[in-house]
Amino acid sequence: MADRDAERMPVLYLSHGAPPLADHPYWPAELAAWSAGLPKPTAILMISAHWESAPITLGATTAAPLIYDFSGFPRHYYEVVYPAPGAPELAARVRELLGAEVREAPRRGLDHGAYVPLKEMYPAADVPVLQLSLPTLDPRKLMAIGRKLAPLRAAGVLIVGSGFFTHNLRAMTPDDEHVYSFTAEFDDWGARALADRDVDALLDFEHKAPAARQAHPRSDHFAPLFVSLGAGEDDLDDLRTVIDGYWFGMARRSIQLG
């Protein structure tokens, strides 16, 4: 899917929130400002914490209904639409790059880890989007997948790992100001590891980070970070945090490489 006029894209890892993100007083504006400062992508490749499937599986390459993979929310959150075009050319290129067996799920639409942030960043839904599953939670294997996907950047593809920098639903708090100490400790450790470009520590976060098991009882929401680090490995010197702070007690830290 060569595009000689495409601008090389950065790589993102973002904390995607839940459907009520749209009602947050300033988070949607932060996401919108972030995307406004990026080159316009030719397509977007989303790796969401909410889709684990092995071997690697690609979502619908043509329009498909969204997946409302949450429960207990008011009705209007289930009426949200995001009719982004499919990305069959990107899917073909991903299959070329990954080489190994890649499956397709032609009826699987975007889950909330994909469409919730994209609706704030690209509200016109005019950029083709493809979602790719997490085939494993092993950080090193995910980083290797990211490295294989890195050439997509030169074709104008925005690679986005979508998770949550801390994710313990039992540690949610009533508002953004109240945070458990272990969440703050993990976020502070992660911020320093990212600032130091200490990829080895991040890869071994389950042993190196304070309160790793409390911040991430299961590592699915941290896992997309490693795909992003692999895809953006050549730009580690240009790694920066774009969004931080907390949302109902969970760290919103989101980064850009390149």
Buried (B, 14 or more C-beta within 10 A) or exposed (E): BEEEEBBEBBBBBBBBBBBBBBEBEEBBEBBBEBBEEBEEBBBBBBBBBBBBBEEBBBBBBEEBEBBBEBEEEEEEBEEBEBEBBBBBBBBEBBBEBBEEEBEEBEEBBBBBBBBBBBBBBBEEBEBBBBBBBBBBBBBEBBBEBBBBBBEBBEBBBBBBBBBBBBBBEEBBBEEBEEBBEBBBBBBEBBBEBBEEEBBEBBBBBEEBBBBBEBBBEEBBBBBBBBBBBBBBBEBEEEBEBBBBBBBBBBBBBBBBBB
